[in-house]
Amino acid sequence: MGLKDLTRRLRATVDELDDERMQSRFAALHVTRLADLQPRVHATVAGEITRSRLAPRSGVPSFEITISDGTGQAVAVFTGRRHVAGMELHRALTIEGVARAERGRLVMLNPAYTLLPR
């Protein structure tokens, strides 16, 4: 680690350092970056779960997770589920499906997912 790198890391915020860590972690997976995710196009993305919540959709319970890869965010919605085993905060995973724009965010409904090793 050089002096310039040390100085940059000391001046960076915690969020900036966390984004850098996630970007380097998911770069080797050869998936679409969340910043490059387009609506209505099939894609595979990877990220860490930053938020989870239970939100009803048309009276049916739905488990929602927000994932981030350091470049952007997307929401995965699992309809008819109150929980998905293994999905907890800061867990890394890949999701595959077609995103759509909904209320200013990209949402994938019932995507295929793979939990990554810790």
N, C-alpha and C positions, 0 to 999 in steps of 0.2 A: 504494500500500500504506500503510494507516494504522498508527498506533502500536499500536493494539490487535491488529491482524492480525500485525504484526511480533513483538509480545510472545508471542502465541499460537504462532506458528511456531517461535520460539526455545525455547519450553518443551515442544513436542511431540516425541515420540520419532520415530525414523526410520520405524518401521512405521506410525505414524499419518499421517505425511506421505505415505508411499507409498500408503496406502489412499485418502487424499484425492485424490492425483494420478490413481489408477485410476478412482475414482468420477466425476471430472470428465471423464476421457477417454471413458468408455463411456456417459455420460448422453445424449449426442446421437444414439446409435444406435437408440433406441426399441426396446430388447430387455428381456426380463425380468431383473431384478436377481437375482443368485445367492441373496441373502437371501430372496427371494420365490419361489424355485423350489420347486414342489410335486412329490412323487412321482406317477407315473402320469398326468401331464398333459403334452401336447405343448408344447414351449417352445423359443424361441431365446434363447440367452444369449451374452454376450461377456465376454472376460477375457484376462488374460495368463497364459502358461504359467509356473507357479512350480515345477513338478517333473515329471520324466519318468522312467519306469522300464520295464523289460521284466519282465513277470510272467506265468508260465504259468497258464493256466486250463484245467483238465481235460486237461493234457498238450499243449495247443496254445499256442504263443507268443502273447503279447498285449502290445501297446504301450499303456501307460497314461500319460496326462498329467493333471496337476491344474491347473485354471485358477482364477484369482481376479479379481474385479472391484472389490475393496476392501470389499465388503459380505459376502462369503462365498466358499465354495469348492465346486467340483464336480469329478468325475473323469470323463474320457472314455476309454473302452477301445476299442481297435481290435484285434479278434481276428484271429489269423492273420498279424499283422504284427510285424516286429521293429523297424521304423522307418517314419515317415511323413515324406516329403520336406518341408522347410520348417518343420517343427515343432521348435523349439529354445527354450531358456529365454528368457523375457521377450518372446517373440513374441506379438502380439495376434491373436486370432481370434474368430470366432463359431462356435458349434456349435448344431445343431438336432436335436432328438429327444425321446424320452420318458425321463425320469429315473426311477430306482428307488432305494429305500433299501437299502443293503447295508453291513453292519458299521458303522453310524453315519455313513455318508457317502452323498451322492447321486451315482449313477453313471449315465452314458449309454453304452449299448453301440452301437458302430459309428455314431456320429452323423454327419450331414452337416456339413461344416465349410467355412469360408471364411477364408483367411488375410488379415488386414488389412494395409494398407501400413505400412511402418515409419515 
